[in-house]
Amino acid sequence: MAMVVRTADVPTSDRLDLWHDRVCHTLVPLKMTAEATNGYSGELVHHDLGVAQLLDKTAWPLLVERTPRLIRASDPGLYKIELQLRGASVLSQGEREALLGPGQAAVVDTGRPYRMAAGYPEPAVAGDAAPVSALPRLMTLILPQALLPRPVDEMLAVTATDIARQLPTGELIAATLAQLARSAATGDEATAARLVPVVVDLFAVGLAGLRDRAATLSVESRQRALMARIEAFIETHLPDPGLSPDTIAVAHHISLRSLHHLFATHAATTVAAHIRDRRLERCRRSLIDPLHKHRPVAAIATDWGFTSLAHFTRIFHAAYGLPPAAYRRHQENGAVPLSGVTPDQAGAGVGGGR
């Protein structure tokens, strides 16, 4: 369960101290300096993902420093992966400096000094009047260094850089981090936790590629990285009715047999069932989204690759316990939907996006 800290819950004079205590308690000792002269404002959501910790911070700009003195006092051996979600930050470690905008990510070694001007520029509205949506937002994934047992010189090559530009798998790492953040924010910490080893494997693959050492990686790591690429491809192409196991295999230069084996091994489901379940979930979200409340059910089904309304209605009913229109009304009335059968019992029928 997530732990939420809001500075608005304490007096103005205590807000920066509260922020400092909670971040340092979860991460490592840090020096913090706020430029705001009228107190401090922020909201922190802490997700415990088992081997990793996730901090989702929406807050006023802050200068954060990890000094040699603080490192000598406490060095738990961590890497931080910073993903900028709104606003911008400047991260520097050693001789390098990275400017992060929305969607960009960088890694930092907490065992070496660094500085981070987190969450700039300041919002136009000041103090308590600033809505949360106007404040800079930064996600920090905290990993034990033991999870990435790479030579020190390899990690030094990528710290305080935009990993999308530095690593062959950098763009996919940033996309996976963004999905991890979305899963955690919607309360799906189980999915967020399952994405942590994917991030680790993508780092391993990227670092090996950077050093031309891909042959030294385990088969398991290469397969999990391939699985992550395929899942990202599927998410991007869900609206395409032509999405199928055949098109996925061709796009990733593997045989259809290898694709099916990959899903059986790493997802415990079939490719067709995975596509169907992801489309159904996207439709379900659209049906209960107030922004789509007047959009016809048939249009929503078409948006996510279904070409037969009758088929969509049948498998939605089987998966969620109610037909799409009734499910939407049920949600609008504030009722809890019925728990239908398992998705695998809802029937396949993915080919051609039926």
Disulfide bonds with the S-S distance in Angstrom:
none
